[in-house]
Amino acid sequence: MQLLANDLNALWGQVGDRRFSTLVGVEYDPETSEPQSVELLCPLYRHDEEASS
């Protein structure tokens, strides 16, 4: 959620309202278990609309 909240405009600019996948890396504070940093580990993958058969 931290990544979406902080980078929503950038993500929207890349994928708009289309479905996408990505991997997110998170470093946590071992004492509080709160996230300390969040980053994309790979480029955004945009899912193509599946054609109906």
PyRosetta script that sets phi, psi and omega in degrees:
from pyrosetta import init, pose_from_sequence

init()
pose = pose_from_sequence("MQLLANDLNALWGQVGDRRFSTLVGVEYDPETSEPQSVELLCPLYRHDEEASS")
pose.set_psi(1, -34.7)
pose.set_omega(1, -179.3)
pose.set_phi(2, -60.2)
pose.set_psi(2, -42.0)
pose.set_omega(2, 179.1)
pose.set_phi(3, -63.7)
pose.set_psi(3, -45.3)
pose.set_omega(3, 179.1)
pose.set_phi(4, -63.3)
pose.set_psi(4, -43.3)
pose.set_omega(4, -178.3)
pose.set_phi(5, -64.7)
pose.set_psi(5, -39.0)
pose.set_omega(5, -175.9)
pose.set_phi(6, -84.3)
pose.set_psi(6, -29.4)
pose.set_omega(6, -173.0)
pose.set_phi(7, -122.6)
pose.set_psi(7, 26.2)
pose.set_omega(7, -175.9)
pose.set_phi(8, -59.0)
pose.set_psi(8, -42.6)
pose.set_omega(8, -179.9)
pose.set_phi(9, -63.1)
pose.set_psi(9, -41.7)
pose.set_omega(9, 179.4)
pose.set_phi(10, -66.2)
pose.set_psi(10, -42.4)
pose.set_omega(10, 178.4)
pose.set_phi(11, -64.1)
pose.set_psi(11, -43.4)
pose.set_omega(11, 179.7)
pose.set_phi(12, -61.3)
pose.set_psi(12, -39.1)
pose.set_omega(12, 179.2)
pose.set_phi(13, -63.4)
pose.set_psi(13, -26.8)
pose.set_omega(13, -178.7)
pose.set_phi(14, -92.2)
pose.set_psi(14, -34.0)
pose.set_omega(14, -174.2)
pose.set_phi(15, -120.8)
pose.set_psi(15, -15.1)
pose.set_omega(15, -178.6)
pose.set_phi(16, 58.4)
pose.set_psi(16, -132.6)
pose.set_omega(16, -179.3)
pose.set_phi(17, -101.1)
pose.set_psi(17, 18.5)
pose.set_omega(17, 179.0)
pose.set_phi(18, -87.9)
pose.set_psi(18, 155.4)
pose.set_omega(18, 177.8)
pose.set_phi(19, -69.5)
pose.set_psi(19, 146.3)
pose.set_omega(19, 178.0)
pose.set_phi(20, -150.1)
pose.set_psi(20, 163.6)
pose.set_omega(20, 175.2)
pose.set_phi(21, -132.7)
pose.set_psi(21, 155.7)
pose.set_omega(21, 173.6)
pose.set_phi(22, -164.2)
pose.set_psi(22, 169.8)
pose.set_omega(22, 172.3)
pose.set_phi(23, -109.1)
pose.set_psi(23, 138.0)
pose.set_omega(23, -177.8)
pose.set_phi(24, -120.8)
pose.set_psi(24, 130.3)
pose.set_omega(24, 175.2)
pose.set_phi(25, -100.9)
pose.set_psi(25, 137.8)
pose.set_omega(25, -178.5)
pose.set_phi(26, -132.4)
pose.set_psi(26, 132.2)
pose.set_omega(26, 171.7)
pose.set_phi(27, -104.2)
pose.set_psi(27, 130.6)
pose.set_omega(27, -177.6)
pose.set_phi(28, -109.9)
pose.set_psi(28, 150.1)
pose.set_omega(28, 171.2)
pose.set_phi(29, -74.4)
pose.set_psi(29, 120.6)
pose.set_omega(29, -176.1)
pose.set_phi(30, -65.0)
pose.set_psi(30, -23.1)
pose.set_omega(30, -178.7)
pose.set_phi(31, -84.4)
pose.set_psi(31, -35.9)
pose.set_omega(31, -176.4)
pose.set_phi(32, -109.0)
pose.set_psi(32, -13.3)
pose.set_omega(32, -175.5)
pose.set_phi(33, 63.0)
pose.set_psi(33, 16.8)
pose.set_omega(33, 176.7)
pose.set_phi(34, -86.8)
pose.set_psi(34, 144.1)
pose.set_omega(34, 178.1)
pose.set_phi(35, -65.2)
pose.set_psi(35, 136.6)
pose.set_omega(35, 178.2)
pose.set_phi(36, -104.1)
pose.set_psi(36, -36.1)
pose.set_omega(36, 177.2)
pose.set_phi(37, -150.6)
pose.set_psi(37, 150.4)
pose.set_omega(37, -178.6)
pose.set_phi(38, -136.7)
pose.set_psi(38, 137.5)
pose.set_omega(38, 178.5)
pose.set_phi(39, -151.7)
pose.set_psi(39, 152.2)
pose.set_omega(39, 173.3)
pose.set_phi(40, -73.9)
pose.set_psi(40, 134.2)
pose.set_omega(40, 179.5)
pose.set_phi(41, -96.7)
pose.set_psi(41, -12.1)
pose.set_omega(41, 178.7)
pose.set_phi(42, -152.4)
pose.set_psi(42, 164.6)
pose.set_omega(42, 177.9)
pose.set_phi(43, -63.4)
pose.set_psi(43, 159.4)
pose.set_omega(43, 176.1)
pose.set_phi(44, -69.1)
pose.set_psi(44, 135.9)
pose.set_omega(44, 175.7)
pose.set_phi(45, -106.9)
pose.set_psi(45, 117.5)
pose.set_omega(45, 179.3)
pose.set_phi(46, -90.3)
pose.set_psi(46, 128.9)
pose.set_omega(46, 179.8)
pose.set_phi(47, -84.0)
pose.set_psi(47, 128.3)
pose.set_omega(47, 175.1)
pose.set_phi(48, -75.7)
pose.set_psi(48, 147.4)
pose.set_omega(48, 174.5)
pose.set_phi(49, -64.5)
pose.set_psi(49, 132.6)
pose.set_omega(49, 179.4)
pose.set_phi(50, -75.9)
pose.set_psi(50, 133.9)
pose.set_omega(50, 179.4)
pose.set_phi(51, -75.8)
pose.set_psi(51, 138.4)
pose.set_omega(51, 176.4)
pose.set_phi(52, -76.7)
pose.set_psi(52, 141.4)
pose.set_omega(52, 177.5)
pose.set_phi(53, -105.3)
pose.dump_pdb("model.pdb")
